[in-house]
């Protein structure tokens, strides 16, 4: 499948043009906070506006990385005509600010580092930095959607006819492609998605997207997966990963770990979609878990859910150990979590 075919198979929320775009010196980001009630976009005129949009959950999953890369294009536009030194300093400051928006999901940091290396080469060549960076990013997105297609095919091969599928949060492009491909192959599937409080990504993003591609879906509370598993309604558990370490620890939206425990107890395999392990994150000790403002946990979509004077604790992610992970679904195949170091450390795959 090519990038265009893949894009057409996806639900509205994941189509390339609705995730993020660079248009006439502005970065346009699909506002996932308001979906599915509104299909609207946030327009950003500066790197700081992009950074705040990421921090304020305008976009999530793979969206922040794309928006952040466009942020470097915007920075390039703003320093056009300046000295080589000023251009490099401007882009480096932008890279650092955008990297800080997602301390746990290191894919954003790695992509910005890669983009920065290319930017410095373009500056040294005296090229038009804005257009060269933009062209490279658009080509990267083409290649990335093709990678999504490969991963989606591997994921679809794990789904059997009649499977009940549990997910957590919004597993994004490869997961939705797996469902679409399995459906196209004639497999009957039923998806269960927890709400994912406090931002309700499961209820607002996952459920409408699954329904849009024609797969039956039911929303359940975040505290229901163990019971639904005990009823025998679920045969596979799939999530994305914000980070996978070389020794196979999986970092994903808070709640993923407890579902993995429940799935393991009931003999249900847990498969993780990932671009691969981060070769700069060797083990659990190297993980930085983002802790968000506790005030966010005391509200749900702007509505207070408790006395605001009560304290709260909001780690945004949790860590699932490799013994609970049946396989990591990558563009290279379905890998054993204990074998990731050989692929992404020793072989250097990315």
C-alpha positions as a printed Julia matrix, in Angstrom:
350×3 Matrix{Float64}:
   0.0     0.0    0.0
   1.23    3.49  -0.77
   0.78    6.56   1.44
  -2.26    7.81  -0.52
  -4.15    4.51  -0.22
  -3.35    4.26   3.47
  -4.54    7.82   4.09
  -7.87    7.04   2.4
  -8.4     3.97   4.59
  -8.05    5.95   7.79
 -10.8     7.7    9.77
 -11.05   11.48   9.55
  -9.03   12.14  12.68
  -5.95   10.3   11.38
  -5.91   11.5    7.81
  -2.7    13.31   7.09
  -4.22   16.72   6.45
  -6.22   16.59   9.69
  -3.31   15.76  12.0
  -1.17   18.8   11.22
  -0.11   20.88   8.23
   2.15   23.79   7.3
   0.31   26.45   5.33
   1.56   29.9    4.4
   3.82   30.34   7.41
   1.38   28.86   9.92
   1.18   25.46  11.55
  -2.37   24.12  11.52
  -3.12   21.4   14.1
  -6.28   19.32  14.35
  -7.85   20.09  17.74
  -8.45   16.69  19.31
  -9.77   18.27  22.51
 -13.01   19.12  20.73
 -13.43   15.96  18.65
 -15.92   14.36  17.91
 -18.25   17.23  18.69
 -16.37   19.65  16.45
 -13.89   19.19  13.61
 -11.77   22.28  14.09
  -8.13   23.32  13.9
  -5.74   25.46  15.92
  -3.57   27.88  13.95
  -0.09   28.56  15.38
   2.05   31.51  14.33
   5.08   30.84  16.54
   7.11   28.03  18.07
   5.79   28.96  21.5
   2.18   28.65  20.31
   2.95   25.18  18.92
   4.62   24.16  22.19
   1.62   25.32  24.22
  -0.78   23.53  21.87
   1.1    20.28  22.46
   1.23   20.82  26.22
  -2.46   21.69  26.36
  -3.43   18.44  24.55
  -4.58   19.99  21.29
  -2.91   16.96  19.76
  -1.48   13.74  21.15
  -0.1    10.36  20.07
   1.86   10.88  16.86
   0.5    14.39  16.33
   2.98   16.29  18.55
   5.98   14.99  16.6
   4.56   16.23  13.29
   3.52   19.59  14.74
   6.94   19.99  16.34
   8.79   19.26  13.09
   6.68   21.9   11.37
   7.67   24.16  14.26
  11.27   24.02  13.04
  10.05   25.01   9.56
   8.27   27.97  11.11
  11.43   28.9   13.02
  13.36   28.71   9.74
  10.9    31.15   8.15
  11.3    33.6   11.02
  15.09   33.66  10.8
  15.36   33.68   7.01
  18.08   36.04   5.75
  19.93   36.08   9.08
  23.5    34.88   9.57
  24.22   31.14   9.58
  24.99   31.34  13.29
  21.71   33.11  14.08
  19.73   30.58  12.04
  21.34   27.65  13.87
  20.8    29.26  17.27
  17.17   30.05  16.44
  16.42   26.49  15.36
  18.26   24.98  18.31
  16.24   27.11  20.74
  13.06   25.98  18.98
  14.15   22.34  19.16
  14.82   22.54  22.89
  11.49   24.25  23.63
   9.51   21.73  21.58
  11.37   18.75  23.05
  10.33   19.8   26.56
   6.65   19.46  25.67
   6.82   15.64  25.8
   9.43   14.36  28.27
   8.21   10.75  28.16
   7.54   10.21  24.45
  11.12   10.31  23.18
  10.14    9.8   19.52
   9.45   13.53  19.34
  12.92   14.32  20.67
  14.58   11.89  18.26
  12.74   13.28  15.24
  13.63   16.84  16.19
  17.28   15.85  16.59
  17.25   14.28  13.13
  15.52   17.32  11.63
  18.04   19.63  13.3
  20.99   17.76  11.78
  19.46   18.2    8.34
  18.69   21.86   9.03
  22.31   22.56   9.85
  23.37   20.89   6.6
  20.9    23.02   4.63
  22.21   26.16   6.34
  25.8    25.23   5.53
  24.79   24.71   1.89
  23.14   28.12   1.74
  19.85   26.51   0.71
  16.38   27.93   1.32
  15.98   26.48   4.8
  12.21   26.78   5.06
  11.45   25.04   1.75
  14.14   22.37   2.12
  12.96   21.4    5.59
   9.34   21.37   4.48
  10.11   19.13   1.51
  12.04   16.73   3.71
   9.22   16.55   6.28
   6.59   15.89   3.61
   8.72   13.06   2.19
   9.22   11.72   5.7
   5.47   11.67   6.21
   5.0     9.74   2.95
   7.51    7.13   4.13
   5.99    7.08   7.6
   2.52    6.27   6.3
   4.02    3.41   4.31
   5.63    2.17   7.54
   2.22    2.42   9.19
   0.93    0.19   6.43
   3.53   -2.5    7.13
   2.88   -2.39  10.86
  -0.87   -2.45  10.27
  -0.54   -5.61   8.16
   1.44   -7.36  10.9
  -1.16   -6.3   13.45
  -4.03   -7.53  11.26
  -2.37  -10.94  11.06
  -2.71  -11.23  14.85
  -6.47  -10.67  14.76
  -8.61  -13.77  14.32
 -12.18  -13.97  13.1
 -14.52  -13.35  16.02
 -11.94  -11.63  18.23
 -12.87   -9.2   20.94
 -10.15   -6.56  21.11
  -9.27   -4.39  24.1
  -7.28   -1.2   23.64
  -6.27    1.76  25.8
  -6.24    5.47  24.98
  -5.85    6.17  21.24
  -3.52    3.64  19.62
  -3.53    5.69  16.45
  -2.72    4.87  12.84
  -1.28    1.35  12.81
  -3.99    0.02  15.13
  -6.81    1.51  13.06
  -5.19    0.17   9.9
  -4.99   -3.29  11.47
  -8.71   -3.18  12.21
  -9.53   -1.91   8.73
  -7.39   -4.58   7.07
  -8.81   -7.35   9.26
 -12.33   -6.16   8.43
 -11.47   -6.08   4.72
 -10.31   -9.69   5.02
 -13.76  -10.64   6.32
 -12.84  -11.01   9.98
 -15.51  -10.17  12.53
 -14.11   -7.96  15.3
 -15.53   -6.23  18.35
 -13.52   -3.49  20.08
 -13.73   -2.46  23.73
 -12.18    0.9   24.61
 -11.93    2.35  28.11
 -12.8     6.05  28.44
  -9.23    7.15  29.37
  -9.84    9.8   31.96
  -9.4    12.72  32.43
  -9.19   13.64  28.71
 -11.37   10.76  27.51
  -9.24    9.87  24.49
 -10.74    6.39  24.37
 -14.31    7.67  24.38
 -13.79   10.73  22.16
 -11.04    9.64  19.75
 -10.81    5.85  19.61
 -14.48    4.9   19.68
 -15.63    7.31  16.93
 -12.62    6.37  14.75
 -13.27    2.64  15.11
 -16.95    3.16  14.37
 -16.1     5.28  11.31
 -14.21    2.4    9.69
 -17.17    0.12  10.27
 -15.99   -2.0   13.19
 -18.35   -2.53  16.18
 -17.07   -0.78  19.31
 -18.21   -0.36  22.89
 -16.96    2.21  25.38
 -16.29    0.89  28.89
 -15.15    2.59  32.08
 -11.45    2.62  32.94
 -12.24    0.3   35.86
 -14.06   -2.34  33.76
 -11.42   -4.19  31.66
 -10.69   -6.93  34.22
 -14.38   -7.8   34.48
 -14.91   -7.8   30.7
 -11.82  -10.02  30.35
 -13.25  -12.4   32.93
 -16.39  -12.74  30.8
 -14.33  -14.12  27.91
 -15.3   -11.26  25.62
 -11.7   -10.25  24.86
  -9.11  -12.34  23.01
  -6.44   -9.7   22.24
  -5.14   -6.56  23.94
  -3.51   -3.93  21.69
  -2.05   -0.54  22.52
   0.43    1.87  21.08
   3.56    2.83  23.02
   4.91    6.27  23.79
   8.25    4.63  24.5
   9.76    1.14  24.47
  13.12    0.57  26.16
  15.82   -1.7   24.81
  15.06   -4.24  27.54
  11.37   -4.35  26.62
   9.62   -2.08  29.1
   6.58   -0.41  27.52
   5.52    3.11  28.45
   2.0     4.14  27.48
  -1.0     6.08  28.74
  -1.73    5.53  32.42
  -3.99    2.49  32.8
  -2.15    0.39  30.23
  -0.19   -1.49  32.9
  -3.18   -2.53  34.99
  -4.94   -3.79  31.86
  -1.83   -5.79  30.95
  -1.89   -7.43  34.39
  -5.56   -8.33  33.97
  -5.0    -9.61  30.43
  -2.06  -11.77  31.56
  -4.15  -13.22  34.4
  -6.87  -14.22  31.93
  -4.44  -15.64  29.35
  -5.03  -12.85  26.83
  -1.94  -11.77  24.84
  -0.86   -8.12  24.88
   0.65   -6.68  21.69
   2.24   -3.25  21.45
   2.52   -1.1   18.31
   5.82    0.71  18.14
   8.26    2.21  15.68
  10.93    0.41  17.7
  12.9     0.63  20.92
  14.74    3.84  21.81
  18.44    2.98  21.82
  19.04    5.81  24.29
  16.66    4.23  26.8
  18.25    0.96  27.93
  16.0     0.11  30.87
  13.27    1.12  33.28
  15.6     3.38  35.25
  16.15    5.54  32.15
  12.46    6.4   31.78
  11.14    9.84  32.73
   7.42    9.72  33.47
   5.59   12.98  32.81
   3.58   14.15  35.8
   0.92   16.62  34.73
  -0.78   19.32  36.74
  -2.91   17.57  39.43
  -5.65   20.14  38.83
  -6.37   18.41  35.49
  -7.42   15.29  37.36
 -10.05   17.17  39.37
 -11.93   18.19  36.24
 -13.3    16.46  33.17
 -13.73   18.55  30.01
 -13.98   21.71  32.08
 -16.44   20.31  34.61
 -15.21   19.97  38.22
 -15.46   16.4   39.52
 -14.5    17.06  43.13
 -13.77   19.74  45.72
 -10.91   21.72  44.16
  -9.14   22.02  47.52
  -8.47   18.26  47.6
  -5.01   17.18  46.48
  -4.49   14.92  43.45
  -1.71   13.0   41.7
  -1.47   12.72  37.92
   1.26   10.59  36.34
   0.33   10.64  32.64
   1.97    7.3   31.77
   2.77    3.94  33.33
   5.33    1.21  32.67
   4.52   -2.37  31.66
   7.37   -4.89  32.17
   8.37   -7.16  29.28
   7.05  -10.37  30.86
   3.52   -9.03  30.31
   4.14   -8.2   26.64
   3.52  -10.95  24.07
   5.04   -9.06  21.15
   6.07   -5.65  19.84
   4.52   -4.98  16.42
   7.0    -3.07  14.24
   7.71   -2.53  10.56
  10.3    -5.32  10.89
   7.79   -7.84  12.18
   6.37   -8.94  15.53
   9.33   -8.94  17.89
   9.93  -10.55  21.26
  10.29   -7.77  23.87
  13.39   -9.49  25.21
  15.02   -9.34  21.76
  14.68   -5.61  21.12
  18.24   -4.77  22.12
  19.59   -6.97  19.32
  17.46   -5.15  16.73
  17.54   -1.57  17.93
  20.74   -1.5   19.94
  23.22   -3.76  18.19
  21.75   -3.61  14.67
  20.91    0.07  14.99
  17.49   -0.16  13.36
  15.18    2.83  13.79
